[in-house]
Amino acid sequence: MKAYVLPEPLVYLSGYLKQHQAEYYQALQESTYQTDSAPFIAFMLRMILDIVTTFTLQVTPQVTPQVERLLRAMRGEMSREAFVA
């Protein structure tokens, strides 16, 4: 099976990281202090959700029903049970 490789990234995280640099370092510091990666992972997931949500608002007609369901679940608009049903 041949893997498909995107010719370029769909979204760029670097600009968002620059805009939210203080929050990024705060999440890193909390993770280090707590010896738990959860604060950093939560920050990164929020960052990705923000970027994807902004991105999909620009291309909404092209979003597949599956992606729309995933975004609704990530935003808390759909329960886990409804998502997997």
Order of alpha helices (4+ residues) and beta strands (2+ residues): alpha-alpha-alpha-alpha-alpha
